[in-house]
Amino acid sequence: MLENVDLSREITNGEYKQSMKTLQVKLGELQRKAWELKIPIIIVFEGWHASGMGEDINRFILPLDPRGFDFHTMRRPCYKEELKPFLLHFWSRIPVRGRIGIFDRSWYSRAVIELFAKEKNEDALEKTLEELTYFERQLSDDGYLILKFFLHISEKEQKERFKEIKKRGIPLILEEYKDKNGKDLEFIEGYEEYLPVVERILERTDVPYAPWTIIEANDRNFAVLKIMSKVAGAIEKCIEKVTRTPGEQTIKYLDMAKEKLPALDGSVLEKVDLSKSITLEEYRESKKLFQEKIENLQYELLKRKRSTVVVFEGWDAAGKGGNIHRLVEELNPRLYRVVPVGSPNDYEKAHQYLWRFCSATPMAGHMTIFDRSWYGRVLVERVEGFSTEEEWGRAYREINEFEKILYDSGAIILKFWLHIDKETQLERFESRLTDPEKRWKITEDDWRNRNRWDDYEIAVNEMLQKTSTLGAPWIVVESNDKRYSRIKVLKTVAEAIEKELGT
């Protein structure tokens, strides 16, 4: 992409001033329209060091209303961020609908610094680039406009600018690119060495939903105008698309064959034997055994920096709370977290739906237990009509990608569907109504969901089959007998961690 770029392009001061005035007015108007239409915009700036990125970004943002954009300079991750999967560093910085997120360097620079410059690990870089395509495609599918600029200068021009910087005594902020010994990493000035790496990244991630625009940056005035013109044109097209009448809009539907999701094979739930049970004596003995195992394994997980994600889904009154209580009963509370998941609030709705779960994922060595989870998109949101068919239809792929990122980072993922029959659910509902200490557990939503049992059963069967993967399989737990259910969960968690740790 870079070898054919004409870096001799330039513009006169007169042309610059005239075009700049027009573009400044236009960008201000487009920002306001995008805000009104709740269009989220992500603008990424990458480029060679000394390419003038800071100055160009400053000129670009001057006509924008500062109340409508967020500016991010991507720095070395803090200690806690280093204990999470690479890509999750960036989810928290994604703008809400209607705002613009401007990134002065981004996930691309961090990929080079953290995954290539340190160890020159080609496989790690390739895996990260694959994850970045997941990330950007999911945002694009959710309505985000993504613009990526690479500011390109020649090696000769870079050397001249470095000389000028040193001559003028301007401090060059290099701290983020130094190793532990304070030595500059080679790619600061290693233009020739890193050119193939940059080319590979640009070509690998130049996709229709998030294309790269190469900015000829030898002439700074030309570079600024090109950036502003490209942003204005892209926002105009996006506004035009959003404001089309429904009859003119092109509605995308998920092509299951292209997504390589498994074909449905009957009903998973109807094959479950709900008659399984254990005695009280067996329960007590097994509970003590497996809780002690998990308690000891918790410290081994910390030692090896392996995170654990445990997801509980299931029918209302299936026993999720009781299972979670027994799972954490003997654990160190400093090393686990229980996350109850309800309906998203307005701020969470203003983001892509997986956004709110990223911050809850565990650090290396810790465990996060989700009482309901991201599967709400393909369960309650699907059945109750809170998301469109296109949205929940593509969510199977998005969830698999999200969990793959966690798994590839070393996370142990356990997903439990707690299954009961309708008769058992009714008995538990009625029991709660007559028990003052448990009456709070039963709500109108529970009764309404029960009336749509058949619809939920269809959704659950599809979820179990389309999102059970090698790295994140579903475990259906026979839960008519609460004791059996709890022991199966404890036993499964203990054995899965032992297997992963090789103990």
LOSE-524601 format. One record per residue (C-alpha): y negated, x, z. Coordinates in pm, whole numbers, plus 50000, padded with zeros to 5 digits. Layout:
YXZ
...
***
This chain:
500005000050000
497625028550075
498295052749793
496605031249528
493515022649732
490215033049574
488285049049859
485255056549643
484035020549665
480545017549811
477524994949819
473755000149816
471584992550120
469854964649931
473124947549837
474364951950193
471324935350355
471314906050115
475034898950146
475054904550522
472434877850585
474384852150384
477704860550548
476264859750900
475064823950855
478334813850693
480534828850965
478554811551239
479014777851069
482724783651008
483294793751370
481794760951488
483894740551244
487074758651346
486274751151710
485744714151634
489054712751449
490844732651722
491994759551478
493174790751667
492394823551491
493774858551549
492034888251389
493734922151415
491974955151347
494014986551291
493185018651109
492895056051119
491055072251406
487405078351318
487585051051053
484565034151212
486505005451364
484295001251671
481084999851470
482594976651206
483924952451465
480564951651641
478714943051320
481324916551242
481094898451575
477284898151606
476844864951419
479624848251621
479034827451932
480424849252214
481524817952399
484044811452123
485944843952097
487904867752317
487804905152254
490814926652342
491134964352334
494814972552353
495414999452611
498415015952767
500444989252949
500194988553325
503204994653549
504224957853557
503854954053180
506094984153123
508824965853315
508824937153065
509864935152698
507364952352469
506234921152283
505554900252592
502534922452673
500624903952404
501534867352455
499074863952742
496224874152512
496824847952245
493764825152213
493774787952285
493244763552001
489724765751865
489024801051986
489154834251805
491144863351945
489824896851818
492074926951873
490634962051861
494034977351786
497034956451865
500804954151895
501034976851592
499295006551755
501345001652069
504535001251861
503665035251718
502535049752051
505275036052273
508255034752042
507715061651783
505285088251896
507175094652219
510705097752089
510415091951714
513105065551746
513435048951405
515815021951528
513495011651811
510555009451572
512514988551321
513684964551592
510104960951716
508814953551365
511444926351333
510284911351663
506664912651545
507574891651242
509134865951480
505964866151689
503534861851401
505624836151216
505944814451525
502194815251577
501544807651210
503994778651216
502104765051515
498824764551325
497374799051402
495384816451131
496304853451142
494214880150969
495144916950982
492854945150865
493714981750823
490665004350793
491635031850552
489865065050505
490995097050339
492275126650538
489275146650422
486875119750542
488635117850878
488285155350933
484585153950846
484035125551093
485895143651370
483635173851313
480545151751332
481785135151651
482365168651819
479075182751690
477105153451832
478965155652163
480095119452147
483035114352387
486125103052198
488275080352411
491695095952380
493125088952724
495285060852592
496975084252349
497875112952582
501275120052727
501895126053099
500825162353065
497475152752916
498325166252573
497045146252278
499785129352084
500015142751732
499115110651555
495495112651671
494875137951398
498305139751238
497225120950928
499775135350685
502685132050929
501925096251020
500975083550674
504625074250589
504965056350924
501785036550866
502885028050511
506235015850640
504654993850906
502174978550664
504774971250398
507344958150648
504884934050811
502824923250510
504004887150503
502474855550352
501744839750691
500124871550829
499044894150541
497414928150566
494064934650403
493334971350335
489664979250399
488215008450206
486275023750497
484805055950357
481635035450307
480955016350627
478624990550475
481224981650214
483914979250486
481914955050702
481074931850412
484674930950295
485894922150644
483324894350683
483994880650336
487774879850386
487464862850726
485054836750590
487274829250292
490404825950504
488764802650756
487384781050474
490854777150323
492334769050662
489674742550731
490294727150389
494034725450462
493554709850805
491064683650685
493184670650399
494194634350429
497764628850554
498924618450209
497754651450063
499224673750329
502394692550258
504764687150551
507304714650607
510744706150733
513264730550869
515874741850619
518894747650839
520744767550573
517904792550544
517574795250921
521294804050947
521814780651239
525394769951309
526594737251162
527314709751415
530944706151510
531394672651681
530394667552043
530524695352299
530034672052594
532834647752515
535354676252549
534264684552906
536754676253183
534614660653456
537564654753687
537554690953807
537044694854181
537794717754475
538434712554844
535854718555114
537844748355240
538004763954892
534284757654854
533314775155175
535544804955111
534404809554750
530744803754833
530744832055088
532604855554852
530364850954549
527084849554738
527894883154895
528754897454553
525504885454399
523514898454696
524964933354643
524564931254267
520894922954311
520204958054439
522314973754164
520234954653908
517064968654067
518475003754063
519355001353694
516184982053602
518124953253445
516414919453453
518254886253479
517214852553338
519044821853468
518284788253304
519284755053457
519244724153240
521204692053289
521134654853343
518834640553609
520664641753946
523234666353808
522534690454094
520154716653956
518244719954283
521414723354490
522834749554256
519634769854263
519514767954642
523054782054673
522344808954416
519324823154600
520474815654956
521444851655034
519104869954794
516094891554873
513044869854787
511134900654672
513514904254380
513764868954246
511514840254149
512294803354093
510124786953826
510104748753822
509134736453477
507384703353427
505184688453161
502654713353019
499044709453129
496144707752885
495574745452887
499244752152820
499254726452539
496404745752379
498814774752318
502064778852128
504694761952347
506574794052439
503354809852567
503624795652918
507104810052971
506304846052880
504444854053201
507354839953403
509954862953251
511244888353504
510304924853534
513084950253498
515334948553802
514234913253897
515644878353845
513864846853729
515544813153769
514174784853557
514584749253688
514304734453338
512844756353069
511674760852710
514504737652608
512204708752688
510954712052329
514364701452189
515204676952468
512494655652630
509814663852371
512204655252091
513584623152244
510284610052379
508354618952064
506024644252229
506634668751945
507084662251574
510384665551391
509044696951223
508074711951560
511324705851747
513334712951432
512064748551402
512254753851779
515974762151764
515194793251561
512154801851774
514134798952098
516934820751962
514364846951862
512664845252202
515944850052384
516964878152147
513814897052245
514774893352611
518384903352546
517464933552334
515234945652617
518254946352848
517974912153013
521134894353126
520754857953017
522724829253170
522124793253062
523774764553249
524014728353136
525014707453438
527054678453305
527864645453478
528834611153349
526664580053358
528564564553647
528074595053868
524394596053782
523954559653880
525714565454211
523404594454290
520294575054187
521234546154418
522104570254699
518684586154675
516974552354695
518674544955027
518054579355178
514474583655312
514794621655288
515794620654921
513874590554794
511124613254662
513614627854414
513944595654215
511104585453981
510414560153710
510944587853455
514514592353578
515314555553513
513624556353174
515564587453074
518784570953184
518084541652949
517984566952663
521184584752761
522694582252413
519594597352249
519574625952499
523294631852449
522734637052076
519914661452148
521944680452410
524924684652180
522694698251904
520944721652148
524214735352287
525574743051943
522444756951780
521184778952064
524404793052209
524384829252094
526354860552174
523594874052394
522584840652548
525544816652554
525504782152708
527844775353000
528624738353049
529254731653418
531424702153520
529234687053791
530704653753896
531994673254195
529014691954344
531184717554519
533024726654201
529724729054013
528144752754264
531134775854279
531394777553901
527744787653876
528024814054150
531254827954003
529814829053651
526634846953761
528574872653965
531104879953690
528474881753415
526384907153606
529474927453698
530504928253333
527064939253215
526814966453480
530394977553438
531104974553810
***
